[in-house]
Amino acid sequence: MAAMAATVVALLSAGAAHAHHSFAMYDAKKHIALDGTVQSFQWTNPHVVIELLAAPPDGGSPLV
């Protein structure tokens, strides 16, 4: 009975985990190369944030 309950919980939580880590907002086929200086790197479990100081392609002022 415990194994069946654990299986049900695992199956029900899989959808929530998939939705949380969705890549719907990204175009997986588009690759962008950036050249810049890393301003900060934050490793806060479970996510990582990297701030990069990079100039736009048109040569304007740098963006973070």
C-alpha positions in Angstrom: 0.0 0.0 0.0 2.8 2.4 0.9 4.5 1.7 -2.5 1.3 2.5 -4.3 0.9 5.7 -2.4 4.5 6.7 -3.2 3.9 6.0 -6.9 0.8 8.1 -7.0 2.6 11.0 -5.3 5.5 10.7 -7.7 3.2 10.7 -10.7 1.2 13.7 -9.5 4.2 15.8 -8.7 5.9 15.2 -12.1 3.6 17.7 -13.8 4.4 20.5 -11.4 8.1 19.9 -11.7 7.9 20.0 -15.5 5.8 23.2 -15.5 8.3 24.9 -13.1 11.2 24.1 -15.5 9.4 24.9 -18.7 11.4 26.3 -21.6 8.3 27.7 -23.4 9.7 31.3 -23.2 12.9 30.3 -25.0 13.6 29.6 -28.7 15.7 26.4 -28.4 16.8 26.7 -32.1 18.2 30.2 -31.7 21.8 30.5 -30.5 23.3 33.7 -29.3 27.1 34.3 -28.7 27.8 37.0 -26.1 31.1 38.6 -25.4 31.4 40.6 -22.2 32.5 40.8 -18.6 30.7 38.8 -15.8 29.5 41.4 -13.3 28.1 38.9 -10.8 27.4 35.2 -10.4 24.8 34.0 -7.8 24.4 30.3 -7.1 21.3 30.2 -5.1 20.0 26.6 -5.0 18.2 25.6 -7.3 18.9 28.4 -9.7 21.9 30.3 -11.1 21.9 33.9 -12.1 24.8 35.4 -14.2 24.9 39.1 -14.9 27.0 39.9 -18.0 28.1 43.4 -19.1 28.0 43.3 -22.8 27.8 45.8 -25.7 24.8 45.5 -28.1 25.6 44.5 -31.7 25.1 48.1 -32.9 28.0 49.3 -30.7 25.8 51.3 -28.4 26.4 51.6 -24.6 26.9 48.4 -22.7 23.8 46.6 -21.2 23.6 44.4 -18.1 
